[in-house]
Amino acid sequence: MAFISDRDLQLLENNMARDEARKEKDKALMKRGKEKGIAALEAVGAAAAVGAIRGKLEASGQRFVVPGTDIDGQMLIGAGLLVGSTLNAFGKKYSDDFFNAGLGIMAAYSFNIGRQFGKTGKASLVAGDLENALSGSGL
C-alpha cells in the first residue's frame, strides 16, 4: 500500500491552492475584458449614431444645434449623458452605460472641434461645418 508523506501532501495542497487562485484570477480578467468590450461598444456606437444624425441634418442643409441657438446638439447630448450618469440620473444599473455613451459622443465632438481648429485656426463650439458638408469637401 502506497503512502504519501506529509511533505508531499503539503506540496499537493499548495499546488491545488495556487491553481485555484490562478483560475479565479483568470475569471476576473475575463469579466473585466467583457466589461471593457461592452464599454467600447457603447462609446463607439453612441458616437456613430450621433454622427449619423449630424450627417443627415447637414446633408439636408441644417445644422446640428439647438434651434435658435449656436449650442451644438452633439455637445449637449454628450455632456448631458456624462453629467446625468455622474449624478445617477439613470439609476445605478444604467449609469455606467450612459457614461460610456456620453464619453464616446464627447470624444467624437472634441475630435471634430480640434480638427476644425487645426484646419481653420478658428475656435468654434459647433462641430459641424455646414458649408463644407454641402459642397462635398467635408471637414
Residue frames as qw, qx, qy, qz and C-alpha x, y, z in Angstrom:
[[0.000, 0.890, 0.455, 0.000, 0.00, 0.00, 0.00],
 [0.431, 0.397, -0.002, 0.810, 1.37, 3.42, -1.02],
 [0.314, -0.770, -0.387, 0.399, 1.57, 6.23, 1.46],
 [0.312, 0.761, 0.068, 0.565, 2.02, 9.94, 0.84],
 [0.495, -0.153, -0.415, 0.748, 4.34, 11.85, 3.10],
 [0.103, -0.816, -0.393, 0.411, 3.24, 14.96, 4.94],
 [0.190, -0.502, 0.314, 0.783, 5.68, 16.96, 2.84],
 [0.088, 0.128, 0.772, 0.616, 4.23, 15.63, -0.44],
 [0.046, -0.690, -0.722, 0.023, 0.69, 16.22, 0.83],
 [0.145, -0.756, -0.146, 0.622, 1.59, 19.82, 1.67],
 [0.144, -0.275, 0.537, 0.785, 3.10, 20.32, -1.80],
 [0.038, 0.387, 0.839, 0.380, -0.03, 18.90, -3.40],
 [0.095, -0.786, -0.550, 0.267, -2.29, 21.19, -1.33],
 [0.170, -0.629, 0.119, 0.749, -0.13, 24.21, -2.21],
 [0.119, -0.043, 0.699, 0.704, -0.28, 23.38, -5.92],
 [0.014, -0.579, -0.796, -0.176, -4.05, 22.93, -5.78],
 [0.136, -0.798, -0.339, 0.480, -4.47, 26.25, -3.95],
 [0.168, -0.455, 0.360, 0.797, -2.22, 28.00, -6.48],
 [0.081, 0.211, 0.802, 0.553, -4.22, 26.51, -9.38],
 [0.063, -0.724, -0.683, 0.078, -7.50, 27.62, -7.80],
 [0.156, -0.735, -0.077, 0.655, -6.16, 31.15, -7.28],
 [0.157, -0.212, 0.587, 0.765, -5.00, 31.23, -10.92],
 [0.041, 0.463, 0.823, 0.327, -8.46, 30.14, -12.09],
 [0.107, -0.809, -0.477, 0.327, -10.11, 32.88, -10.03],
 [0.178, -0.586, 0.210, 0.762, -7.70, 35.46, -11.43],
 [0.130, 0.052, 0.748, 0.649, -8.43, 34.28, -14.98],
 [0.004, -0.663, -0.746, -0.063, -12.18, 34.56, -14.35],
 [0.141, -0.801, -0.217, 0.540, -11.74, 38.10, -13.05],
 [0.177, -0.382, 0.463, 0.780, -9.66, 39.04, -16.10],
 [0.093, 0.317, 0.821, 0.465, -12.27, 37.58, -18.44],
 [0.060, -0.784, -0.591, 0.181, -15.03, 39.51, -16.66],
 [0.166, -0.719, 0.044, 0.673, -13.04, 42.75, -16.86],
 [0.192, -0.121, 0.664, 0.713, -12.31, 42.14, -20.54],
 [0.054, 0.559, 0.789, 0.250, -16.01, 41.67, -21.24],
 [0.122, -0.832, -0.365, 0.399, -16.83, 44.88, -19.35],
 [0.196, -0.535, 0.313, 0.760, -14.22, 46.81, -21.34],
 [0.163, 0.152, 0.782, 0.582, -15.56, 45.40, -24.60],
 [0.009, -0.734, -0.679, -0.022, -19.10, 46.45, -23.73],
 [0.181, -0.783, -0.113, 0.584, -17.88, 49.92, -22.70],
 [0.207, -0.294, 0.529, 0.769, -16.06, 50.33, -26.00],
 [0.095, 0.401, 0.808, 0.421, -19.11, 49.23, -27.99],
 [0.080, -0.815, -0.526, 0.232, -21.32, 51.67, -26.09],
 [0.195, -0.692, 0.106, 0.687, -18.95, 54.59, -26.64],
 [0.155, -0.163, 0.662, 0.715, -18.25, 53.89, -30.30],
 [0.076, 0.496, 0.832, 0.238, -21.88, 53.01, -31.06],
 [0.051, -0.832, -0.409, 0.371, -23.23, 56.19, -29.48],
 [0.156, -0.581, 0.299, 0.741, -20.66, 58.30, -31.34],
 [0.144, 0.065, 0.792, 0.589, -21.60, 56.63, -34.62],
 [0.043, 0.663, 0.747, 0.016, -25.32, 57.12, -34.01],
 [0.065, -0.842, -0.184, 0.502, -24.95, 60.81, -33.20],
 [0.201, -0.399, 0.521, 0.727, -22.58, 61.23, -36.14],
 [0.159, 0.328, 0.831, 0.421, -25.18, 59.70, -38.45],
 [0.005, 0.820, 0.538, -0.194, -27.82, 62.10, -37.13],
 [0.156, -0.728, 0.137, 0.654, -25.46, 65.05, -37.62],
 [0.233, -0.142, 0.706, 0.654, -24.62, 63.87, -41.12],
 [0.148, 0.567, 0.783, 0.207, -28.29, 63.51, -42.10],
 [0.043, -0.878, -0.316, 0.359, -29.06, 67.02, -40.85],
 [0.190, -0.628, 0.346, 0.670, -26.05, 68.58, -42.56],
 [0.276, 0.095, 0.795, 0.532, -26.79, 66.73, -45.80],
 [0.089, 0.721, 0.666, 0.171, -30.22, 68.37, -45.81],
 [0.201, 0.610, 0.060, 0.764, -28.74, 71.83, -45.22],
 [0.544, -0.785, -0.126, -0.269, -29.38, 72.03, -41.49],
 [0.187, 0.548, -0.650, 0.492, -27.02, 72.46, -38.55],
 [0.672, -0.321, -0.660, 0.096, -26.98, 70.11, -35.55],
 [0.103, 0.180, -0.412, 0.887, -27.66, 72.83, -32.99],
 [0.032, 0.532, 0.722, -0.442, -30.40, 73.60, -30.50],
 [0.217, 0.682, 0.516, 0.472, -32.95, 75.55, -32.58],
 [0.099, -0.951, -0.151, -0.251, -32.48, 79.31, -32.29],
 [0.508, -0.795, 0.298, 0.144, -29.03, 78.99, -30.69],
 [0.503, 0.645, -0.574, 0.021, -25.44, 78.12, -31.51],
 [0.555, -0.430, 0.665, -0.256, -25.40, 75.34, -28.88],
 [0.370, 0.321, -0.817, -0.304, -24.13, 72.20, -30.58],
 [0.861, -0.180, -0.091, -0.467, -26.55, 69.29, -30.26],
 [0.831, 0.145, -0.501, 0.196, -23.78, 66.70, -30.06],
 [0.221, 0.335, -0.555, 0.729, -22.03, 68.56, -27.26],
 [0.526, -0.310, 0.209, -0.764, -25.33, 68.94, -25.40],
 [0.927, -0.081, -0.258, -0.259, -26.21, 65.23, -25.70],
 [0.715, 0.214, -0.537, 0.392, -22.72, 64.08, -24.70],
 [0.046, 0.337, -0.493, 0.801, -22.41, 66.46, -21.77],
 [0.673, -0.284, 0.041, -0.681, -25.95, 65.64, -20.66],
 [0.924, -0.044, -0.375, -0.067, -25.19, 61.93, -20.59],
 [0.536, 0.249, -0.552, 0.588, -21.94, 62.47, -18.69],
 [0.184, -0.323, 0.381, -0.846, -23.49, 64.76, -16.09],
 [0.783, -0.211, -0.108, -0.576, -26.65, 62.67, -15.79],
 [0.878, 0.001, -0.471, 0.087, -24.73, 59.46, -15.26],
 [0.340, 0.289, -0.546, 0.709, -22.39, 61.11, -12.76],
 [0.356, -0.224, 0.337, -0.842, -25.43, 62.24, -10.77],
 [0.135, 0.103, 0.979, -0.113, -27.03, 58.75, -11.10],
 [0.480, 0.262, 0.044, -0.836, -29.98, 60.21, -13.01],
 [0.656, 0.208, -0.575, -0.443, -30.27, 56.95, -14.96],
 [0.906, -0.349, 0.084, -0.224, -30.14, 54.72, -11.88],
 [0.462, -0.605, 0.637, 0.120, -27.25, 52.60, -10.66],
 [0.799, 0.158, 0.571, 0.100, -27.91, 49.87, -13.19],
 [0.625, 0.656, 0.312, 0.285, -27.51, 52.08, -16.28],
 [0.154, -0.949, 0.120, 0.249, -25.22, 54.91, -15.13],
 [0.491, -0.428, 0.590, 0.477, -22.06, 53.26, -16.46],
 [0.524, 0.414, 0.658, 0.349, -23.71, 52.53, -19.81],
 [0.189, 0.940, 0.271, 0.086, -24.84, 56.14, -20.27],
 [0.346, -0.816, 0.296, 0.355, -21.46, 57.40, -19.07],
 [0.568, -0.117, 0.647, 0.496, -19.72, 55.31, -21.74],
 [0.399, 0.678, 0.544, 0.293, -22.11, 56.60, -24.41],
 [0.049, -0.991, -0.077, 0.095, -21.56, 60.21, -23.30],
 [0.489, -0.609, 0.439, 0.444, -17.81, 59.71, -23.30],
 [0.556, 0.189, 0.646, 0.487, -17.87, 58.40, -26.87],
 [0.241, 0.856, 0.414, 0.192, -20.07, 61.26, -28.06],
 [0.213, -0.952, 0.097, 0.199, -17.87, 63.86, -26.37],
 [0.584, -0.349, 0.528, 0.508, -14.70, 62.27, -27.75],
 [0.476, 0.459, 0.588, 0.465, -16.10, 62.48, -31.29],
 [0.030, 0.966, 0.250, 0.056, -17.27, 66.05, -30.67],
 [0.415, -0.797, 0.257, 0.355, -13.85, 67.07, -29.29],
 [0.613, -0.018, 0.574, 0.542, -12.12, 65.47, -32.27],
 [0.351, 0.698, 0.493, 0.383, -14.24, 67.49, -34.69],
 [0.160, -0.982, -0.057, 0.088, -13.69, 70.74, -32.76],
 [0.533, -0.586, 0.416, 0.447, -9.94, 70.11, -32.76],
 [0.572, 0.230, 0.603, 0.507, -9.90, 69.17, -36.43],
 [0.199, 0.888, 0.362, 0.203, -11.86, 72.29, -37.34],
 [0.296, -0.920, 0.135, 0.220, -9.46, 74.45, -35.33],
 [0.621, -0.316, 0.521, 0.493, -6.46, 72.77, -36.92],
 [0.487, 0.451, 0.575, 0.478, -7.78, 73.45, -40.41],
 [0.100, 0.851, 0.330, 0.396, -9.10, 76.99, -39.94],
 [0.364, 0.146, -0.375, 0.840, -7.30, 78.35, -36.88],
 [0.377, -0.375, 0.002, -0.847, -10.71, 79.46, -35.60],
 [0.019, 0.069, 0.904, -0.421, -12.32, 78.17, -32.44],
 [0.544, -0.178, -0.286, -0.769, -15.99, 77.23, -32.60],
 [0.414, -0.125, 0.776, -0.460, -18.25, 75.30, -30.27],
 [0.829, 0.350, 0.150, -0.410, -20.26, 73.93, -33.21],
 [0.575, -0.314, 0.701, 0.282, -18.54, 70.82, -34.51],
 [0.652, 0.499, 0.549, 0.158, -20.21, 70.67, -37.91],
 [0.145, -0.399, 0.340, 0.839, -19.07, 72.55, -40.96],
 [0.569, 0.566, 0.503, -0.320, -22.21, 73.16, -42.96],
 [0.385, 0.776, -0.268, -0.421, -20.58, 74.87, -45.93],
 [0.049, 0.463, -0.863, -0.197, -18.08, 72.05, -46.48],
 [0.447, 0.139, 0.859, -0.209, -20.73, 69.41, -45.79],
 [0.584, 0.649, 0.323, -0.364, -22.93, 70.80, -48.56],
 [0.348, 0.762, -0.437, -0.329, -20.09, 71.27, -51.03],
 [0.981, 0.136, -0.138, -0.030, -18.97, 67.68, -50.55],
 [0.425, 0.621, -0.536, 0.382, -15.48, 68.55, -49.36],
 [0.792, -0.425, -0.425, 0.110, -16.24, 67.51, -45.76],
 [0.419, -0.888, 0.185, 0.033, -14.29, 68.53, -42.71]]
